[in-house]
Amino acid sequence: MKAKYFPSCKFSESTLGSSPSFKWRSIFEAKTVIKYGFVWRVGNGQTINIWKDPWIPGFNAILSPSNETGSPHITHVCFLIDSNRQWYRTSIQMLFNREVLEAIMRIPISITPCAADKLTQALESNGRFTMKSTYRVALNMGTTVSNIQQGRVEDCAINEATWRFFWKIETPNKVKLFAWRA
């Protein structure tokens, strides 16, 4: 799929394209939920954009420097790692507020300088993608299928207890599925 739909960019930067397959259209429409559930694990830091990628656990929003004097050439996480595979605390202090600084300092860095960065599932301890974990992310975000399709993930606040009750109703599964999608 990568070769066909986003050969020269990351999944997060992909577009729907012309005449997409049903599978790609489905994945693309759930992109907001999928992106929200992932976080980058720092290897060498060369592929993680500091300002655009979710790499700090608990900070999924796009970051901005805490002051306007932040260096414009510092764009990737590798610029925040020294030769001893430690965080450059002073550089990080110049760019971010205290809360973000403390979160960054808790992020482990791979001891191997050539280790690639990895995109992992934030809510799974093993870092593997599962539909169950993505469904949990959607529930935590208060999402319905129609809001995902319209790009309005934050508009619907249906809590987990409501969904549990909904799925336990004694009715044919096809009726539940239809109601869920509606």
Summary of the structure (lengths in Angstrom):
residues: 182
radius of gyration: 19.3
end to end distance: 28.3
largest distance: 61.4
contacts: 429
relative contact order: 0.13
helix: 42%
strand: 8%
